Amino acid sequence: MAKAILVVLDGLRYDAARRCLGWLEGMVAAGEAQVHELRCALPALSRPLYETLATGLPPVVHGTTCNEVVRLSPHPNIFAAARAAGLVTAAAAYSW
């Protein structure tokens, strides 16, 4: 079974990541990984952008517009879609 791993380093600039993450760069060079530069949605805050990554929706649509919004997302997201397809997900993340 193919596996996908998404690495999100909150607050790390793209140029710094490309310069300092040697092991991941080696994976990219070997064709075992891909790297994509993303354009940040606004507001540029952690919780809103985590929900944007999980749902594909901008903060103005999903409603998480600040770090103080604490709730499960009411929108379809990648984790629910994977579970519905019989797949397993995991996260090594901050408690948010």
Buried (B, 14 or more C-beta within 10 A) or exposed (E): EEEEEEEEEEEEEEEEBEEEBEEBBEBEEEEEBEEEEEEEBEBEBBBBBBBBBBBEBBBEEBBBBEEEBEEEBEBEBBBBEEEEEEEEEEEEEEEE
